[in-house]
Amino acid sequence: MSTKVSATEAARKLSDLLSRVRYRGETFTIVRAGEEVCQMVPTTPRGMTLRGLRETLASIPEPDDEFPDDLVRIRSEQPPAEPSWPS
């Protein structure tokens, strides 16, 4: 969920907003003249909060009954893995 902030307020509180994005994982939508202009979002997962993780996991749909069979099929279609380390 993103908090809406006016462009004027964002300019006045930029340092605080950046800290909240970085350390709390919050997101902000910047609004100018009533129009949404941009969003401030964390760039790395390091800023994810437990609440954010819970919301993300809750948004992922449950796998259907064919999911295990799909995994077996996908694995059988993959070529053998090449070692990635030097010999």
N, C-alpha and C positions, 0 to 999 in steps of 0.2 A: 504494500500500500504506500502510495506516494503522498507526501504533504505538499499542498500548493502554497507557493510563496510568491509575493509580488516581486518584480524586478528591482524595485526600490529597496524593499526589505532585504533581498538577497545581496544587493550591493553594500548595504549597511552592515550586514551580519555575515559576510562571506567567510571569514575565518571560523566562526562558530559553525556554520553550515558544513564547511569542509571537514571539520573535526567530527561532527556527527555522522557524516557519510563514512569517513575513514574508520572511526573507532566503534560506532554503533551499528553500521551497516544500513543507516536510514537512506531513503531516497526522497528527492524534492523535485517538484515540477515548478519551473519558473514561469510566471504569468506576466505578460505585459499587455496593458489595455484590454484585459479580459480574455486574451488569447494565450493558450499554452505555447511557449516558445521552445523550451528544452527541458531536459531532466538532468539532475545531478545524481549519479549512481556510483556505487563502489566499483572499482576496476578489477579488484582481486577478491577471491573468496576469503582472504584474511579478515575482512571486515564483517563477515556474516555473523549475525547474532544467533543464539539458539532459537529465538522467535522466528527469525528469517529462515533458518533451516527447517523448522517445523512447518512453516507455511509452504516452503518449496516442496517438501516431501508430501504434504497433504494434497498438493496440486497434481501430483503424478498419478495417472489412472492405475487401477489395479490390473495386473496381467490377466488375460483371459485363460480359459482351460487349455487352449492349444499352445500356450507359451512354452512349456517344457519340450513339447515336440518340435517347436520352432527352433529352440536352442540346439537340439540334437541335429536337426537338418542343417542349420547354419554351420555348426562345427564340422559336420561331415563334408561340407562343400569347400572348406578352407584348405588351401595347400599346406603341406608340412612347413613348419616354421624353420627358417634358416637361423643358425646361431648368429647373434649380433656382436659377439666378442671376437677378438683376433685369435687365430689359431696358434 
